[in-house]
């Protein structure tokens, strides 16, 4: 929560109810810099949406 700039709180009344409050900002955080991604492996980059899933050069040639 804290890394997203949000807060989590709850209000509980024993034997009655529990209310959980989640607050997250609507503005997007800045993406990590390229330097922060340098040590990640290709799969980690793919999960983060920073790596190529399939390169065009690896596709088989289409039949003519």
PDB file of N, H, CA, C and O in Angstrom:
ATOM      1  N   UNK A   1       0.807  -1.176   0.000  1.00  0.00           N
ATOM      2  CA  UNK A   1       0.000   0.000   0.000  1.00  0.00           C
ATOM      3  C   UNK A   1       0.861   1.254   0.000  1.00  0.00           C
ATOM      4  O   UNK A   1       0.644   2.170  -0.794  1.00  0.00           O
ATOM      5  N   UNK A   2       1.821   1.286   0.882  1.00  0.00           N
ATOM      6  H   UNK A   2       1.997   0.542   1.527  1.00  0.00           H
ATOM      7  CA  UNK A   2       2.639   2.486   1.012  1.00  0.00           C
ATOM      8  C   UNK A   2       3.400   2.786  -0.274  1.00  0.00           C
ATOM      9  O   UNK A   2       3.559   3.950  -0.640  1.00  0.00           O
ATOM     10  N   UNK A   3       3.872   1.747  -0.965  1.00  0.00           N
ATOM     11  H   UNK A   3       3.743   0.801  -0.668  1.00  0.00           H
ATOM     12  CA  UNK A   3       4.628   1.983  -2.198  1.00  0.00           C
ATOM     13  C   UNK A   3       3.740   2.557  -3.295  1.00  0.00           C
ATOM     14  O   UNK A   3       4.242   3.181  -4.230  1.00  0.00           O
ATOM     15  N   UNK A   4       2.433   2.356  -3.196  1.00  0.00           N
ATOM     16  H   UNK A   4       2.025   1.849  -2.436  1.00  0.00           H
ATOM     17  CA  UNK A   4       1.487   2.917  -4.159  1.00  0.00           C
ATOM     18  C   UNK A   4       0.965   4.277  -3.710  1.00  0.00           C
ATOM     19  O   UNK A   4       0.201   4.919  -4.431  1.00  0.00           O
ATOM     20  N   UNK A   5       1.373   4.715  -2.527  1.00  0.00           N
ATOM     21  H   UNK A   5       1.994   4.193  -1.942  1.00  0.00           H
ATOM     22  CA  UNK A   5       0.906   5.995  -2.012  1.00  0.00           C
ATOM     23  C   UNK A   5      -0.488   5.911  -1.418  1.00  0.00           C
ATOM     24  O   UNK A   5      -1.188   6.920  -1.328  1.00  0.00           O
ATOM     25  N   UNK A   6      -0.894   4.717  -1.013  1.00  0.00           N
ATOM     26  H   UNK A   6      -0.325   3.898  -1.086  1.00  0.00           H
ATOM     27  CA  UNK A   6      -2.244   4.527  -0.486  1.00  0.00           C
ATOM     28  C   UNK A   6      -2.258   4.240   0.995  1.00  0.00           C
ATOM     29  O   UNK A   6      -1.223   4.199   1.659  1.00  0.00           O
ATOM     30  N   UNK A   7      -3.461   4.042   1.491  1.00  0.00           N
ATOM     31  H   UNK A   7      -4.302   4.075   0.952  1.00  0.00           H
ATOM     32  CA  UNK A   7      -3.648   3.746   2.907  1.00  0.00           C
ATOM     33  C   UNK A   7      -4.669   2.626   3.069  1.00  0.00           C
ATOM     34  O   UNK A   7      -5.546   2.440   2.226  1.00  0.00           O
ATOM     35  N   UNK A   8      -4.542   1.892   4.155  1.00  0.00           N
ATOM     36  H   UNK A   8      -3.829   2.043   4.840  1.00  0.00           H
ATOM     37  CA  UNK A   8      -5.472   0.823   4.501  1.00  0.00           C
ATOM     38  C   UNK A   8      -5.853   1.014   5.960  1.00  0.00           C
ATOM     39  O   UNK A   8      -4.988   1.176   6.820  1.00  0.00           O
ATOM     40  N   UNK A   9      -7.150   0.995   6.233  1.00  0.00           N
ATOM     41  H   UNK A   9      -7.853   0.863   5.535  1.00  0.00           H
ATOM     42  CA  UNK A   9      -7.596   1.096   7.621  1.00  0.00           C
ATOM     43  C   UNK A   9      -8.846   0.245   7.789  1.00  0.00           C
ATOM     44  O   UNK A   9      -9.490  -0.139   6.813  1.00  0.00           O
ATOM     45  N   UNK A  10      -9.175  -0.042   9.043  1.00  0.00           N
ATOM     46  H   UNK A  10      -8.652   0.270   9.836  1.00  0.00           H
ATOM     47  CA  UNK A  10     -10.389  -0.810   9.293  1.00  0.00           C
ATOM     48  C   UNK A  10     -11.065  -0.319  10.551  1.00  0.00           C
ATOM     49  O   UNK A  10     -10.439   0.244  11.448  1.00  0.00           O
ATOM     50  N   UNK A  11     -12.364  -0.552  10.587  1.00  0.00           N
ATOM     51  H   UNK A  11     -12.873  -1.010   9.858  1.00  0.00           H
ATOM     52  CA  UNK A  11     -13.197  -0.181  11.723  1.00  0.00           C
ATOM     53  C   UNK A  11     -14.008  -1.424  12.078  1.00  0.00           C
ATOM     54  O   UNK A  11     -14.846  -1.866  11.292  1.00  0.00           O
ATOM     55  N   UNK A  12     -13.763  -1.981  13.248  1.00  0.00           N
ATOM     56  H   UNK A  12     -13.082  -1.622  13.886  1.00  0.00           H
ATOM     57  CA  UNK A  12     -14.423  -3.229  13.628  1.00  0.00           C
ATOM     58  C   UNK A  12     -15.216  -3.059  14.913  1.00  0.00           C
ATOM     59  O   UNK A  12     -14.767  -2.418  15.864  1.00  0.00           O
ATOM     60  N   UNK A  13     -16.403  -3.647  14.918  1.00  0.00           N
ATOM     61  H   UNK A  13     -16.768  -4.168  14.145  1.00  0.00           H
ATOM     62  CA  UNK A  13     -17.237  -3.713  16.112  1.00  0.00           C
ATOM     63  C   UNK A  13     -17.460  -5.201  16.378  1.00  0.00           C
ATOM     64  O   UNK A  13     -18.176  -5.858  15.622  1.00  0.00           O
ATOM     65  N   UNK A  14     -16.852  -5.749  17.451  1.00  0.00           N
ATOM     66  H   UNK A  14     -16.270  -5.215  18.065  1.00  0.00           H
ATOM     67  CA  UNK A  14     -16.972  -7.183  17.720  1.00  0.00           C
ATOM     68  C   UNK A  14     -18.430  -7.649  17.738  1.00  0.00           C
ATOM     69  O   UNK A  14     -19.287  -7.051  18.387  1.00  0.00           O
ATOM     70  N   UNK A  15     -18.681  -8.729  17.008  1.00  0.00           N
ATOM     71  H   UNK A  15     -17.984  -9.216  16.480  1.00  0.00           H
ATOM     72  CA  UNK A  15     -20.013  -9.299  16.951  1.00  0.00           C
ATOM     73  C   UNK A  15     -20.974  -8.543  16.053  1.00  0.00           C
ATOM     74  O   UNK A  15     -22.145  -8.914  15.963  1.00  0.00           O
ATOM     75  N   UNK A  16     -20.518  -7.499  15.389  1.00  0.00           N
ATOM     76  H   UNK A  16     -19.568  -7.197  15.461  1.00  0.00           H
ATOM     77  CA  UNK A  16     -21.427  -6.710  14.561  1.00  0.00           C
ATOM     78  C   UNK A  16     -20.930  -6.619  13.119  1.00  0.00           C
ATOM     79  O   UNK A  16     -21.550  -7.186  12.219  1.00  0.00           O
ATOM     80  N   UNK A  17     -19.839  -5.925  12.891  1.00  0.00           N
ATOM     81  H   UNK A  17     -19.336  -5.464  13.622  1.00  0.00           H
ATOM     82  CA  UNK A  17     -19.346  -5.783  11.515  1.00  0.00           C
ATOM     83  C   UNK A  17     -17.912  -5.279  11.497  1.00  0.00           C
ATOM     84  O   UNK A  17     -17.375  -4.812  12.501  1.00  0.00           O
ATOM     85  N   UNK A  18     -17.324  -5.390  10.335  1.00  0.00           N
ATOM     86  H   UNK A  18     -17.760  -5.770   9.519  1.00  0.00           H
ATOM     87  CA  UNK A  18     -15.987  -4.857  10.083  1.00  0.00           C
ATOM     88  C   UNK A  18     -16.025  -4.124   8.754  1.00  0.00           C
ATOM     89  O   UNK A  18     -16.489  -4.666   7.750  1.00  0.00           O
ATOM     90  N   UNK A  19     -15.541  -2.902   8.749  1.00  0.00           N
ATOM     91  H   UNK A  19     -15.164  -2.462   9.564  1.00  0.00           H
ATOM     92  CA  UNK A  19     -15.426  -2.123   7.515  1.00  0.00           C
ATOM     93  C   UNK A  19     -13.944  -1.953   7.211  1.00  0.00           C
ATOM     94  O   UNK A  19     -13.163  -1.522   8.060  1.00  0.00           O
ATOM     95  N   UNK A  20     -13.578  -2.297   5.996  1.00  0.00           N
ATOM     96  H   UNK A  20     -14.213  -2.647   5.307  1.00  0.00           H
ATOM     97  CA  UNK A  20     -12.194  -2.157   5.550  1.00  0.00           C
ATOM     98  C   UNK A  20     -12.152  -1.042   4.518  1.00  0.00           C
ATOM     99  O   UNK A  20     -12.917  -1.054   3.553  1.00  0.00           O
ATOM    100  N   UNK A  21     -11.263  -0.084   4.718  1.00  0.00           N
ATOM    101  H   UNK A  21     -10.642  -0.075   5.502  1.00  0.00           H
ATOM    102  CA  UNK A  21     -11.131   1.061   3.826  1.00  0.00           C
ATOM    103  C   UNK A  21      -9.784   0.997   3.117  1.00  0.00           C
ATOM    104  O   UNK A  21      -8.739   0.862   3.752  1.00  0.00           O
ATOM    105  N   UNK A  22      -9.824   1.096   1.807  1.00  0.00           N
ATOM    106  H   UNK A  22     -10.673   1.206   1.291  1.00  0.00           H
ATOM    107  CA  UNK A  22      -8.610   1.115   0.993  1.00  0.00           C
ATOM    108  C   UNK A  22      -8.638   2.396   0.178  1.00  0.00           C
ATOM    109  O   UNK A  22      -9.605   2.663  -0.535  1.00  0.00           O
ATOM    110  N   UNK A  23      -7.587   3.182   0.282  1.00  0.00           N
ATOM    111  H   UNK A  23      -6.801   2.965   0.861  1.00  0.00           H
ATOM    112  CA  UNK A  23      -7.477   4.415  -0.489  1.00  0.00           C
ATOM    113  C   UNK A  23      -6.222   4.342  -1.348  1.00  0.00           C
ATOM    114  O   UNK A  23      -5.120   4.131  -0.843  1.00  0.00           O
ATOM    115  N   UNK A  24      -6.404   4.520  -2.652  1.00  0.00           N
ATOM    116  H   UNK A  24      -7.299   4.692  -3.063  1.00  0.00           H
ATOM    117  CA  UNK A  24      -5.291   4.550  -3.596  1.00  0.00           C
ATOM    118  C   UNK A  24      -5.409   5.809  -4.439  1.00  0.00           C
ATOM    119  O   UNK A  24      -6.515   6.190  -4.820  1.00  0.00           O
ATOM    120  N   UNK A  25      -4.294   6.462  -4.738  1.00  0.00           N
ATOM    121  H   UNK A  25      -3.394   6.153  -4.429  1.00  0.00           H
ATOM    122  CA  UNK A  25      -4.360   7.658  -5.575  1.00  0.00           C
ATOM    123  C   UNK A  25      -4.746   7.294  -7.008  1.00  0.00           C
ATOM    124  O   UNK A  25      -4.422   6.209  -7.490  1.00  0.00           O
ATOM    125  N   UNK A  26      -5.436   8.208  -7.681  1.00  0.00           N
ATOM    126  H   UNK A  26      -5.699   9.090  -7.290  1.00  0.00           H
ATOM    127  CA  UNK A  26      -5.827   7.982  -9.065  1.00  0.00           C
ATOM    128  C   UNK A  26      -4.690   8.262 -10.032  1.00  0.00           C
ATOM    129  O   UNK A  26      -4.700   7.762 -11.157  1.00  0.00           O
ATOM    130  N   UNK A  27      -3.724   9.041  -9.620  1.00  0.00           N
ATOM    131  H   UNK A  27      -3.716   9.447  -8.707  1.00  0.00           H
ATOM    132  CA  UNK A  27      -2.605   9.350 -10.504  1.00  0.00           C
ATOM    133  C   UNK A  27      -1.635   8.187 -10.529  1.00  0.00           C
ATOM    134  O   UNK A  27      -1.352   7.575  -9.499  1.00  0.00           O
ATOM    135  N   UNK A  28      -1.133   7.890 -11.701  1.00  0.00           N
ATOM    136  H   UNK A  28      -1.363   8.387 -12.538  1.00  0.00           H
ATOM    137  CA  UNK A  28      -0.175   6.788 -11.855  1.00  0.00           C
ATOM    138  C   UNK A  28       1.196   7.215 -11.350  1.00  0.00           C
ATOM    139  O   UNK A  28       1.603   8.368 -11.495  1.00  0.00           O
ATOM    140  N   UNK A  29       1.884   6.272 -10.763  1.00  0.00           N
ATOM    141  H   UNK A  29       1.553   5.336 -10.645  1.00  0.00           H
ATOM    142  CA  UNK A  29       3.252   6.519 -10.333  1.00  0.00           C
ATOM    143  C   UNK A  29       4.156   6.559 -11.557  1.00  0.00           C
ATOM    144  O   UNK A  29       3.824   5.984 -12.593  1.00  0.00           O
ATOM    145  N   UNK A  30       5.285   7.228 -11.446  1.00  0.00           N
ATOM    146  H   UNK A  30       5.555   7.695 -10.604  1.00  0.00           H
ATOM    147  CA  UNK A  30       6.240   7.245 -12.548  1.00  0.00           C
ATOM    148  C   UNK A  30       6.796   5.844 -12.747  1.00  0.00           C
ATOM    149  O   UNK A  30       7.075   5.145 -11.773  1.00  0.00           O
ATOM    150  N   UNK A  31       6.961   5.422 -14.008  1.00  0.00           N
ATOM    151  H   UNK A  31       6.735   5.990 -14.799  1.00  0.00           H
ATOM    152  CA  UNK A  31       7.537   4.100 -14.247  1.00  0.00           C
ATOM    153  C   UNK A  31       8.986   4.061 -13.767  1.00  0.00           C
ATOM    154  O   UNK A  31       9.649   5.097 -13.722  1.00  0.00           O
ATOM    155  N   UNK A  32       9.477   2.888 -13.411  1.00  0.00           N
ATOM    156  H   UNK A  32       8.938   2.046 -13.447  1.00  0.00           H
ATOM    157  CA  UNK A  32      10.865   2.790 -12.958  1.00  0.00           C
ATOM    158  C   UNK A  32      11.822   3.185 -14.069  1.00  0.00           C
ATOM    159  O   UNK A  32      11.533   3.003 -15.252  1.00  0.00           O
ATOM    160  N   UNK A  33      12.947   3.719 -13.676  1.00  0.00           N
ATOM    161  H   UNK A  33      13.181   3.866 -12.715  1.00  0.00           H
ATOM    162  CA  UNK A  33      13.947   4.113 -14.669  1.00  0.00           C
ATOM    163  C   UNK A  33      14.565   2.867 -15.292  1.00  0.00           C
ATOM    164  O   UNK A  33      14.466   1.768 -14.747  1.00  0.00           O
ATOM    165  N   UNK A  34      15.193   3.056 -16.428  1.00  0.00           N
ATOM    166  H   UNK A  34      15.274   3.949 -16.870  1.00  0.00           H
ATOM    167  CA  UNK A  34      15.849   1.941 -17.113  1.00  0.00           C
ATOM    168  C   UNK A  34      16.918   1.336 -16.209  1.00  0.00           C
ATOM    169  O   UNK A  34      17.108   0.120 -16.211  1.00  0.00           O
ATOM    170  N   UNK A  35      17.615   2.164 -15.440  1.00  0.00           N
ATOM    171  H   UNK A  35      17.460   3.152 -15.438  1.00  0.00           H
ATOM    172  CA  UNK A  35      18.653   1.654 -14.542  1.00  0.00           C
ATOM    173  C   UNK A  35      18.070   0.701 -13.500  1.00  0.00           C
ATOM    174  O   UNK A  35      18.723  -0.273 -13.125  1.00  0.00           O
ATOM    175  N   UNK A  36      16.859   0.965 -13.031  1.00  0.00           N
ATOM    176  H   UNK A  36      16.328   1.757 -13.336  1.00  0.00           H
ATOM    177  CA  UNK A  36      16.234   0.099 -12.033  1.00  0.00           C
ATOM    178  C   UNK A  36      15.885  -1.263 -12.622  1.00  0.00           C
ATOM    179  O   UNK A  36      15.753  -2.242 -11.887  1.00  0.00           O
ATOM    180  N   UNK A  37      15.737  -1.333 -13.945  1.00  0.00           N
ATOM    181  H   UNK A  37      15.844  -0.539 -14.542  1.00  0.00           H
ATOM    182  CA  UNK A  37      15.372  -2.580 -14.610  1.00  0.00           C
ATOM    183  C   UNK A  37      16.582  -3.356 -15.124  1.00  0.00           C
ATOM    184  O   UNK A  37      16.439  -4.490 -15.582  1.00  0.00           O
ATOM    185  N   UNK A  38      17.756  -2.766 -15.053  1.00  0.00           N
ATOM    186  H   UNK A  38      17.872  -1.845 -14.681  1.00  0.00           H
ATOM    187  CA  UNK A  38      18.958  -3.345 -15.651  1.00  0.00           C
ATOM    188  C   UNK A  38      19.280  -4.751 -15.154  1.00  0.00           C
ATOM    189  O   UNK A  38      19.722  -5.577 -15.953  1.00  0.00           O
ATOM    190  N   UNK A  39      19.084  -5.056 -13.895  1.00  0.00           N
ATOM    191  H   UNK A  39      18.725  -4.385 -13.247  1.00  0.00           H
ATOM    192  CA  UNK A  39      19.468  -6.355 -13.347  1.00  0.00           C
ATOM    193  C   UNK A  39      18.421  -7.450 -13.490  1.00  0.00           C
ATOM    194  O   UNK A  39      18.637  -8.573 -13.033  1.00  0.00           O
ATOM    195  N   UNK A  40      17.291  -7.143 -14.117  1.00  0.00           N
ATOM    196  H   UNK A  40      17.116  -6.231 -14.488  1.00  0.00           H
ATOM    197  CA  UNK A  40      16.231  -8.140 -14.227  1.00  0.00           C
ATOM    198  C   UNK A  40      16.469  -9.079 -15.400  1.00  0.00           C
ATOM    199  O   UNK A  40      17.056  -8.694 -16.411  1.00  0.00           O
ATOM    200  N   UNK A  41      16.002 -10.325 -15.252  1.00  0.00           N
ATOM    201  H   UNK A  41      15.525 -10.638 -14.431  1.00  0.00           H
ATOM    202  CA  UNK A  41      16.138 -11.285 -16.346  1.00  0.00           C
ATOM    203  C   UNK A  41      14.998 -11.074 -17.352  1.00  0.00           C
ATOM    204  O   UNK A  41      14.044 -10.359 -17.047  1.00  0.00           O
ATOM    205  N   UNK A  42      15.078 -11.681 -18.542  1.00  0.00           N
ATOM    206  H   UNK A  42      15.854 -12.261 -18.789  1.00  0.00           H
ATOM    207  CA  UNK A  42      14.061 -11.463 -19.579  1.00  0.00           C
ATOM    208  C   UNK A  42      12.636 -11.776 -19.124  1.00  0.00           C
ATOM    209  O   UNK A  42      11.710 -11.062 -19.508  1.00  0.00           O
ATOM    210  N   UNK A  43      12.434 -12.815 -18.324  1.00  0.00           N
ATOM    211  H   UNK A  43      13.187 -13.395 -18.012  1.00  0.00           H
ATOM    212  CA  UNK A  43      11.083 -13.156 -17.870  1.00  0.00           C
ATOM    213  C   UNK A  43      10.533 -12.076 -16.949  1.00  0.00           C
ATOM    214  O   UNK A  43       9.357 -11.725 -17.038  1.00  0.00           O
ATOM    215  N   UNK A  44      11.378 -11.543 -16.062  1.00  0.00           N
ATOM    216  H   UNK A  44      12.334 -11.828 -15.990  1.00  0.00           H
ATOM    217  CA  UNK A  44      10.931 -10.474 -15.170  1.00  0.00           C
ATOM    218  C   UNK A  44      10.547  -9.233 -15.971  1.00  0.00           C
ATOM    219  O   UNK A  44       9.553  -8.576 -15.661  1.00  0.00           O
ATOM    220  N   UNK A  45      11.327  -8.914 -16.990  1.00  0.00           N
ATOM    221  H   UNK A  45      12.134  -9.447 -17.242  1.00  0.00           H
ATOM    222  CA  UNK A  45      10.998  -7.777 -17.853  1.00  0.00           C
ATOM    223  C   UNK A  45       9.688  -8.018 -18.593  1.00  0.00           C
ATOM    224  O   UNK A  45       8.898  -7.090 -18.770  1.00  0.00           O
ATOM    225  N   UNK A  46       9.451  -9.243 -19.023  1.00  0.00           N
ATOM    226  H   UNK A  46      10.092  -9.997 -18.879  1.00  0.00           H
ATOM    227  CA  UNK A  46       8.211  -9.589 -19.720  1.00  0.00           C
ATOM    228  C   UNK A  46       7.007  -9.389 -18.799  1.00  0.00           C
ATOM    229  O   UNK A  46       5.993  -8.831 -19.216  1.00  0.00           O
ATOM    230  N   UNK A  47       7.115  -9.838 -17.555  1.00  0.00           N
ATOM    231  H   UNK A  47       7.940 -10.292 -17.216  1.00  0.00           H
ATOM    232  CA  UNK A  47       6.028  -9.694 -16.593  1.00  0.00           C
ATOM    233  C   UNK A  47       5.721  -8.215 -16.351  1.00  0.00           C
ATOM    234  O   UNK A  47       4.562  -7.837 -16.179  1.00  0.00           O
ATOM    235  N   UNK A  48       6.754  -7.390 -16.341  1.00  0.00           N
ATOM    236  H   UNK A  48       7.696  -7.697 -16.482  1.00  0.00           H
ATOM    237  CA  UNK A  48       6.572  -5.957 -16.133  1.00  0.00           C
ATOM    238  C   UNK A  48       6.148  -5.227 -17.403  1.00  0.00           C
ATOM    239  O   UNK A  48       5.917  -4.018 -17.377  1.00  0.00           O
ATOM    240  N   UNK A  49       6.046  -5.950 -18.503  1.00  0.00           N
ATOM    241  H   UNK A  49       6.233  -6.932 -18.524  1.00  0.00           H
ATOM    242  CA  UNK A  49       5.650  -5.317 -19.754  1.00  0.00           C
ATOM    243  C   UNK A  49       6.773  -4.554 -20.411  1.00  0.00           C
ATOM    244  O   UNK A  49       6.520  -3.668 -21.228  1.00  0.00           O
ATOM    245  N   UNK A  50       8.012  -4.877 -20.073  1.00  0.00           N
ATOM    246  H   UNK A  50       8.217  -5.597 -19.410  1.00  0.00           H
ATOM    247  CA  UNK A  50       9.165  -4.163 -20.612  1.00  0.00           C
ATOM    248  C   UNK A  50       9.970  -4.995 -21.596  1.00  0.00           C
ATOM    249  O   UNK A  50      10.905  -4.483 -22.211  1.00  0.00           O
ATOM    250  N   UNK A  51       9.627  -6.261 -21.757  1.00  0.00           N
ATOM    251  H   UNK A  51       8.868  -6.677 -21.257  1.00  0.00           H
ATOM    252  CA  UNK A  51      10.403  -7.122 -22.642  1.00  0.00           C
ATOM    253  C   UNK A  51       9.569  -7.572 -23.817  1.00  0.00           C
ATOM    254  O   UNK A  51       8.339  -7.576 -23.761  1.00  0.00           O
ATOM    255  N   UNK A  52      10.234  -7.943 -24.856  1.00  0.00           N
ATOM    256  H   UNK A  52      11.233  -7.940 -24.902  1.00  0.00           H
ATOM    257  CA  UNK A  52       9.536  -8.448 -26.035  1.00  0.00           C
ATOM    258  C   UNK A  52       9.063  -9.866 -25.760  1.00  0.00           C
ATOM    259  O   UNK A  52       9.828 -10.688 -25.255  1.00  0.00           O
ATOM    260  N   UNK A  53       7.828 -10.158 -26.084  1.00  0.00           N
ATOM    261  H   UNK A  53       7.207  -9.491 -26.495  1.00  0.00           H
ATOM    262  CA  UNK A  53       7.288 -11.497 -25.894  1.00  0.00           C
ATOM    263  C   UNK A  53       7.729 -12.389 -27.042  1.00  0.00           C
ATOM    264  O   UNK A  53       8.142 -13.529 -26.826  1.00  0.00           O
ATOM    265  N   UNK A  54       7.642 -11.877 -28.254  1.00  0.00           N
ATOM    266  H   UNK A  54       7.307 -10.952 -28.430  1.00  0.00           H
ATOM    267  CA  UNK A  54       8.033 -12.643 -29.428  1.00  0.00           C
ATOM    268  C   UNK A  54       8.567 -11.666 -30.460  1.00  0.00           C
ATOM    269  O   UNK A  54       7.859 -10.745 -30.866  1.00  0.00           O
ATOM    270  N   UNK A  55       9.783 -11.852 -30.879  1.00  0.00           N
ATOM    271  H   UNK A  55      10.358 -12.600 -30.548  1.00  0.00           H
ATOM    272  CA  UNK A  55      10.376 -10.954 -31.863  1.00  0.00           C
ATOM    273  C   UNK A  55       9.983 -11.402 -33.262  1.00  0.00           C
ATOM    274  O   UNK A  55       9.847 -12.597 -33.525  1.00  0.00           O
ATOM    275  N   UNK A  56       9.804 -10.452 -34.145  1.00  0.00           N
ATOM    276  H   UNK A  56       9.915  -9.482 -33.932  1.00  0.00           H
ATOM    277  CA  UNK A  56       9.402 -10.758 -35.516  1.00  0.00           C
ATOM    278  C   UNK A  56      10.414 -11.666 -36.201  1.00  0.00           C
ATOM    279  O   UNK A  56      10.035 -12.491 -37.033  1.00  0.00           O
ATOM    280  N   UNK A  57      11.685 -11.531 -35.871  1.00  0.00           N
ATOM    281  H   UNK A  57      11.993 -10.860 -35.196  1.00  0.00           H
ATOM    282  CA  UNK A  57      12.710 -12.345 -36.519  1.00  0.00           C
ATOM    283  C   UNK A  57      12.612 -13.821 -36.127  1.00  0.00           C
ATOM    284  O   UNK A  57      13.201 -14.670 -36.796  1.00  0.00           O
ATOM    285  N   UNK A  58      11.881 -14.142 -35.062  1.00  0.00           N
ATOM    286  H   UNK A  58      11.402 -13.452 -34.519  1.00  0.00           H
ATOM    287  CA  UNK A  58      11.750 -15.533 -34.637  1.00  0.00           C
ATOM    288  C   UNK A  58      10.500 -16.193 -35.218  1.00  0.00           C
ATOM    289  O   UNK A  58      10.291 -17.392 -35.031  1.00  0.00           O
ATOM    290  N   UNK A  59       9.672 -15.422 -35.918  1.00  0.00           N
ATOM    291  H   UNK A  59       9.843 -14.449 -36.069  1.00  0.00           H
ATOM    292  CA  UNK A  59       8.471 -15.986 -36.525  1.00  0.00           C
ATOM    293  C   UNK A  59       8.828 -16.757 -37.787  1.00  0.00           C
ATOM    294  O   UNK A  59       9.723 -16.347 -38.526  1.00  0.00           O
ATOM    295  N   UNK A  60       8.142 -17.868 -38.045  1.00  0.00           N
ATOM    296  H   UNK A  60       7.415 -18.201 -37.445  1.00  0.00           H
ATOM    297  CA  UNK A  60       8.414 -18.604 -39.283  1.00  0.00           C
ATOM    298  C   UNK A  60       7.952 -17.772 -40.486  1.00  0.00           C
ATOM    299  O   UNK A  60       7.020 -16.974 -40.390  1.00  0.00           O
ATOM    300  N   UNK A  61       8.620 -17.981 -41.601  1.00  0.00           N
ATOM    301  H   UNK A  61       9.376 -18.630 -41.679  1.00  0.00           H
ATOM    302  CA  UNK A  61       8.246 -17.257 -42.819  1.00  0.00           C
ATOM    303  C   UNK A  61       6.858 -17.694 -43.252  1.00  0.00           C
ATOM    304  O   UNK A  61       6.527 -18.878 -43.195  1.00  0.00           O
ATOM    305  N   UNK A  62       6.049 -16.742 -43.683  1.00  0.00           N
ATOM    306  H   UNK A  62       6.317 -15.780 -43.729  1.00  0.00           H
ATOM    307  CA  UNK A  62       4.696 -17.089 -44.126  1.00  0.00           C
ATOM    308  C   UNK A  62       4.757 -17.662 -45.533  1.00  0.00           C
ATOM    309  O   UNK A  62       5.554 -17.207 -46.354  1.00  0.00           O
ATOM    310  N   UNK A  63       3.913 -18.668 -45.823  1.00  0.00           N
ATOM    311  H   UNK A  63       3.266 -19.038 -45.156  1.00  0.00           H
ATOM    312  CA  UNK A  63       3.929 -19.280 -47.159  1.00  0.00           C
ATOM    313  C   UNK A  63       3.444 -18.276 -48.207  1.00  0.00           C
ATOM    314  O   UNK A  63       2.558 -17.465 -47.937  1.00  0.00           O
ATOM    315  N   UNK A  64       4.029 -18.337 -49.395  1.00  0.00           N
ATOM    316  H   UNK A  64       4.749 -18.996 -49.614  1.00  0.00           H
ATOM    317  CA  UNK A  64       3.656 -17.403 -50.464  1.00  0.00           C
ATOM    318  C   UNK A  64       2.520 -17.949 -51.278  1.00  0.00           C
ATOM    319  O   UNK A  64       2.070 -17.300 -52.223  1.00  0.00           O
TER     320      UNK A  64
END
